[in-house]
Amino acid sequence: MYRLSIGLLMGLLGWAWAQNPAPNPWAQFLAPLKNYPGLQQALHGTRAAADQVDVLSSPVGFQATGGYSLLNVSPPDAGGPCRPVDPSYQPNPACFPLPTSGTQASLGLNFTPFLAGDIGSKVAQANATLAQTQLSLRQTLASLEAQAVLAANRVKLAQNALELAKQGESVSKLSVEATQTRFDKGGATQLELDQAQQSLAQAQANRLQAEENLTVARHALQDLVGITDPPDLPLPALPADTKPVGVGQAELALQKAQAASDNAQWNSYPVLQLGYTHQVSSNASLNLGIQSRTFQPSLSLTYQNPSQTVEPYNRINDQFQIGLSVNFSAATFPALDAAQQGVAQAQAALDAAQRQAALQLESLKLAYAQAQRQVELSQNAYALAQRSLQDAQSREQSGLGTPLATAQAALGLYQAGLTQNQAQLNLLTSILNVYIFYAQPLAEVAL
């Protein structure tokens, strides 16, 4: 089941991005992110957590041991001669020769037919950890996708800003030429000429700054997705309301704390042990066992040479064992209390996360509404700046305006364009922040 979840996640990161016959608008653009180091780090952490779950819930475990011993044998300690002349004398076991070395070997199997007891609580903790890493992976993916989309948008906006700056520079150059002509004919003052030249210098600085901003934006985009000229991407809609990532992480932390408390409870209980031993031969025995802490049946075959079984105990063929062990110390009750306090702490953290998420969601929706209004205002301001430039150019051509007024109108259009670009960027940022808030990858939107 856990491998399946990892496979589905890998499908999201790779196959759905690049191979889906009907990909969403961002699929091809976001596909290179699957190789980004930050995402790979999160993915390896998820795989490690899934492996830990598999280790704890493995249905069968195998153990094998072996050893070799050197024996220091004492001389016989018998009440009479070890080799009497009387043929009716019974041999004394103390006189038997003993080997000077020995061998031991053991093969064992542990079974986990169901998850209960101590094993069940540990698996519950591992499952919660796996879910946390999967949620962190989604959060990392959503954050990287937001960075990539914002980087692409910044490149587009920087290109627009550069185009506006070039247009402003061209208008300023024409204004300087017209002012110079009027100055040569005595129709303009030195102050007007200096002002026109200053407007041109400002327009050139704006163009240089726009070129530098475009270079930086392209470098950021290339680092994320490997391209410098992004495709035209639509503005994503707000995602549907789901569970916030902060609340999800807090819920999983509560599950881990509860599993840790359960584990502390199991560790404090007495352990009932049941066992059965069958003596296969004088050197080998077959052992079955189970105990109440893990409920894991065990099966083992043990071989020992020389045999430690002596008469008359070598006539015992089967043995049933039942035992009870209690591990109690002064730290038992503090450990239980600490586990319970951990649960209470996690519950309080969950309550705080839910309240914080409600406030954050309200703030995100407010930011989105404000960004929408600012886009509308900036669009109107840009349209007015366009009309102002057209009016200034018409007045200059008819002799009612000055080249300086035209240059100032061109600068106003450039500034209005920058304001509009920033408003559009703020709107996109407000939308992507909601995707990050829910850990909702864009790659899932149209799948």
N, C-alpha and C positions, 0 to 999 in steps of 0.2 A: 504493500500500500504506500509506503514511504517512497520507494523507488518510483512508483507511478506519479506521485506528486512532484518529484524532482523532474521526471520526464516531461510532465505537462508544463512545468516552469521553463524548462529548456526549450520546449516548443514555442512558448511565448517569446522567448528571447531570440530565437533563431528562425525557426520554420515559419511562424506566423508573420514575422517581419519580412522575410525575403521570398518565401515560396507560396504564400497565400494567393490563389488565383484572383481573388477580389480584395486586395489589400486596402487598408484605410489610407487616407491621404498622407499620413506621416510614416507609413510602414517602411518604404524604401529609404527615406531620408534618415530614419532612426536606426536602421539595421546595423550600421557600424558600431553602435554603442555596446553591442554584446561583447565586444573585445576590449572595452575600456577597463583599465586596471581596477578602478573602484568597484565596478560591477562584478568583475571576476573575483575580487576579494570577498564580496558578499556571497557570491555563488559557492565558493569553496567552503565558506563557513556553513552554509546550508547543507552542503554534501556531508561535511564532518558531523553535523548534528543528526542527519539521517542515518549515518553509519553507526552512531552511538545508540540510536533506537534499535537498529538491527542487532547490534551486539547484545543488548540487554534482553531482547525478546526472541533471541535465537531458540528454536525448539529443541535443539540437541547440542550438547557440548561434549568434547572428547578430551580425555587426559591420559597421558602415558608417562610412567616413571620407571626408572631402572637404577640399580646400584650394585656395587661390588664392595665387599668388606674383607678386611684382614682380621683374623681372630687370634687373640692371645689366650691360649689354653693352659689352664692350671693342671698339675699332675693329679692322678687319681687320689681321692681321699676316701679309702674304704677301710672297714673294720677288720678285714681279713685279707689273705693273699688273693691276688687277682687271677692266679693260675694254680689252683690247688691240685694235688695229686689225686684226691678222691674224685672219681668220675661222676658220682651222684651230686656233686656240689653244683648249685644253681649259680649262673653268672651274676655278678654284681653289676648293676647298670652304671655305677660310678667308675667301673673299669673299662667301659666301652671306649674305643678310640674316637677322638673328635677331629673334625677337619680344621684346617688352619685358615680357611677362607670361606666366604659365602656370597651368594647372589640374591638379589631381590628384584622383582618386577611387578608392575601393576598396570592394568588397563581399565579405564573407567568411562562411563557415559552419564551425563546429567541431562535430564529431560525437563522441558518447560511446556507442559501441555496446556496450561492456562496461566494468565498473568494475575497473580494474587499475592497477598502478603507483602513482604519486603520487596520482592521483585516487582510486583504491581505498582507500588508507590514510586520506585525508581524509574520504571518505564513511563509512568505519568509525568514525572519531572522531565525526562528526556523528550517526551512528546511536546510538552509545553515549550521547552527550549527550541525544538525544531520549528514549532509554529512561530516563535519569536524571530528566528533567523529568516524564515520565509517572509514574514511581514517586513523585516528590515530590508530584505532583498527587494521587495516591491517598493518600499520607500526610497531606496537608493535608485532604482530604475526610474521611478516617477521624478525624482529630483534631477537626475541626469538628463532625462527627456526634456524637462522644463528648461534646463540650462542650454540644451541644444536648440530648442525652438526659439528661446530668447536670443541666442547668439545669431541664429539665422535672421531673426527680425532686426537685430541691431545692424547686421550687414546691409539689409534692404534699406533701413532708415539712413544709414551712413551714405549709401549710394544716392538716395534722394537728396540728402543734405549737400552732398558734393555737387550734384547737378544744379541745385538752387544757388550754391555758392559760385559756380561757374557763370550762371546767368547773371548774378549780381555783379560779378567782376566785369563781364562784358558790358553791361549797362553803365557801370562806373567808368570804364575806359571811353565809351562814347561820350559820356558827360564831360570828362576831362578834355577830350578833343574839341567838343562844342564850346566849352568855356574858354579854352585856349584861343579858338578862332575869334570869339567875341572880345576876348582881352586884347588880341592883336589889333582889332578894329576899334578899340576904345569903348566897347559896349559892356565890359565886365571889369570889375575891380580886381586888384591883387588878392584881396581877401576871398572873393568868390572863387578865384583860381586855386588858392591854397586849400579852401574847403573842398573843392572837387577832387584835388589830389589826395587829400586826407581820406575822403570817402573811397577812393580807389585803393589806397593802402589798406584800409579796413577790409575792403572786399577781398583783396589778395590774401590777407591774414585769415579771413574766414575760409577761403578756398584751401589754404594750406592746412588749417586745422581740420577741415572735413576730410582731406586726403589722409592725414595721420589717424583720424578716428576710424576711417574705413580700413586702414592697414591693421590696426589693433583688433577690430571686430572680425576681420577675416582670419587672423591668427587664432583667435579664441574658437571660432567655428571649426577651423581645420584640426585643432587639438581634439575636439570632441568627435567629429564625424568624418574627418579627412578630406573635406572639400572647402573651397573658398567662395564659391558662388552658389548660394542656396536656391532651391526651386521655390516657386510661389506656393506658399502654404496657407490654407484657410485659417481663419480665426476659430479656435476650438470653442465649442459651447461649454457651459458650466456642466460638470459631471453630476449625475444623480446623487442624492444624499444617501450615504452609506455610513458605516461605522468609522469614526475618525481613527487614524493610526495610533494616536496617543492613548485612546480608550482601549483599543485592541491590545496594545502592549501591556497596559495596566491589568487587563483581564487575564492575560497569560501569566503575568507575574503573580497574580493571586492564585492561579492554578498551581504554579510551582511551589508557592508557599504552603498551600494546602497539602500537596503531595509530600513536601518535606515534613510537615506536621504528622502526616500519616506514617511516614517512615520512622519518625521519632517514637511514635506510639508502638509500632511493631518492635522496635529495638528494646523497649522497656518490658515487653511481655515475656513471661517464661517460655522456654522453647521445649516442646514435646518432641522426642525423637523415637522413631520406630525403626527397627532393623531386623534383618534375617541373614544368617550366614549358613551356607552349606559347604561342608568339607568335601571337596571333590577328591582329594588325595591327601597324603600326609604332608605334602608341600604346597598344595593349591587350595584356595577357597573362593567361593562365589558369594558376593555380598549385595544385598538389596537394602535400601534405606530411604527414609523420607523424614523431614522435620517441619514443624509448624511455622517457622519464620518465612520460608520461601516457598514451601509446598512443591519443591522440585524433587521428583524421584531420582534416585541414583542407582547405578548398576556398575559393579567393579569385579574384576578377576585378579586375585593376588597370588603370586608365587614367591616362595621363600625356601632357600636351600642353604644350610641344613634346616630341617624342620624343628620348630620350637615345641612341638607337641610330644609329650612323653606319656608313657603309661601311668595311670590308666586313662588319662584324658584323651588319648588318641582314639578312644572308642566313641567319642561324641561326634556325631555326624551332622547334626543340625542344631542351630541355636537361634532363638528369638530374643530380641533385646527391646526394652522400652526404658526410656530415660527422660529425665526432666532437668533442665539447666536454668538457673536464674542468675542474671547478671544485674546486680543492683549496687549502686554506690551513692555517695552524697551528691553526685552530679546528675543523677537521674531526673529528679524533679525540676531542677533548674533547666535542664535540656528540654524537657517537655514544655515548660513555661516559655522558654525562648522560642520554640517552634510556634506556639500559640500566639505569642506576641508578633512573630513574623507574619502570621495570617492576618492579624488585626491591622498591622502596618500596611500590608498589601491592600486590604479592603479600604483603608483610609486613602491610600494613594489612588485607588480606582475611583472613589467618590470625588476626589480632587480633580482627577483627570477628566471626569465627565463634566464637572462644572467648568473647568478651564476650556474644554472643547466647545461647550455651548457659547461661552463668551468669545472664543476665537472665531467660531463660525459666524457669529453675528458681526464681528469686526471684518471678516473677509467679505461677507455679502455687502456690507456698507462700503468697503473699499471698491468693490466692483461697481456698485451704483454710482459712486462719486466719479470713478474713472470713465463710465459711460457719459456722464454729464460733461466732463472735461473734454472728451473727444468731440461731442457735439459743438461745444463752445469754440474749440480750436478750429474745427472745420468752418464754422461761420467766420471766425477771425481771418482764416486763410483766404476765404472767398472775398472778404472785404479788402484784404491786402492786395489781391490780384486786381480788383477793380480800381484800387488807388493807384497802382502802377500803370494800368492802362490809361487812367485819367491823366496822370502826370505826363505820360508820353504824348498823349493827344494835345495837352496844353502846351508842351514844349514845341511840338511841330507847328502849332498855330501861332506861336510867339507869345502866348499868354503865360507860359511857365518857364522855369529855368532848368538847365541840366542838373543843378544841385538838387532840386526838388525831385527830379526823376531818380537820381542816385539814392536819395533818402527813401523814396518809395520802394526801390529795389531792395534796399537793406531791410525795410520793414517786411517785405514779402519773405525774405530769407529767414528773418526771426520768427515770423508767423509759421513758416514751414517747420522750423525746429520745434516750435511749441506743439504743433500738430503731431510731429513724429514722437515727441516725448509723451504726449497724451495717449497715442496708440500703443506705445510701449508699456505705459502704466496699465492700460486696460488688459493687455495680454498678460502682464505680470500678475494682475489680480486674479485672472482666470487660472493661471498655472499654479498659483499658491493654493487654490482650492484642490487641485489635483494632488499636490503634495500633501495637503491636510488629510486627504482620504487614502493616500498611498495608491492612487489610481493611475496606472501607466496609460499614456496616450495610445500605446500599441494595442490596447484591448478595446478601444472605443468602438471600432467598426468590425470587430471579429465576431 
